[in-house]
């Protein structure tokens, strides 16, 4: 049986990308908790109504 291979460290770009995604998730959570978001269905319904005549 062979030895397990050590995990390679992620490239710096990948780590920065992962950190940026985590920051976006944190911001999203804060916006949800603060009531600053609306259901997508409500937003889409408003947009359809607004642009229905165009």
C-alpha positions as CSV (number, residue, x, y, z in Angstrom):
1,X,0.0,0.0,0.0
2,X,1.4,3.4,-0.9
3,X,1.8,6.3,1.4
4,X,-0.8,9.1,1.1
5,X,0.5,12.1,-0.8
6,X,0.8,15.4,1.1
7,X,-1.7,18.0,0.1
8,X,-0.2,20.8,-1.9
9,X,-0.7,24.3,-0.6
10,X,-3.1,26.3,-2.6
11,X,-1.6,28.9,-4.9
12,X,-1.7,32.5,-3.4
13,X,-4.2,33.5,-6.1
14,X,-6.6,30.7,-5.0
15,X,-6.2,31.7,-1.4
16,X,-7.0,35.3,-2.2
17,X,-10.0,34.2,-4.3
18,X,-11.3,32.0,-1.4
19,X,-10.8,34.9,1.1
20,X,-12.8,37.3,-1.2
21,X,-15.6,34.8,-1.5
22,X,-15.7,34.4,2.3
23,X,-15.9,38.2,2.7
24,X,-18.8,38.3,0.2
25,X,-20.7,35.6,2.2
26,X,-20.1,37.6,5.4
27,X,-21.4,40.8,3.8
28,X,-24.5,38.9,2.5
29,X,-25.2,37.5,6.0
30,X,-25.0,41.0,7.5
31,X,-27.3,42.4,4.8
32,X,-29.9,39.6,5.5
33,X,-29.7,40.1,9.2
34,X,-30.2,43.9,8.7
35,X,-33.3,43.3,6.5
36,X,-31.6,44.9,3.5
37,X,-32.5,42.2,1.0
38,X,-35.7,41.4,-0.8
39,X,-37.0,38.1,-2.2
40,X,-35.9,37.7,-5.9
41,X,-39.5,36.9,-6.9
42,X,-40.7,40.3,-5.5
43,X,-37.9,42.2,-7.3
44,X,-38.6,40.4,-10.6
45,X,-42.3,41.0,-10.3
46,X,-41.7,44.8,-9.8
47,X,-39.3,44.9,-12.8
48,X,-41.8,43.0,-15.0
49,X,-44.6,45.4,-14.0
50,X,-42.3,48.4,-14.6
51,X,-41.1,47.3,-18.1
52,X,-44.2,45.5,-19.2
53,X,-45.3,48.4,-21.5
54,X,-41.9,48.7,-23.2
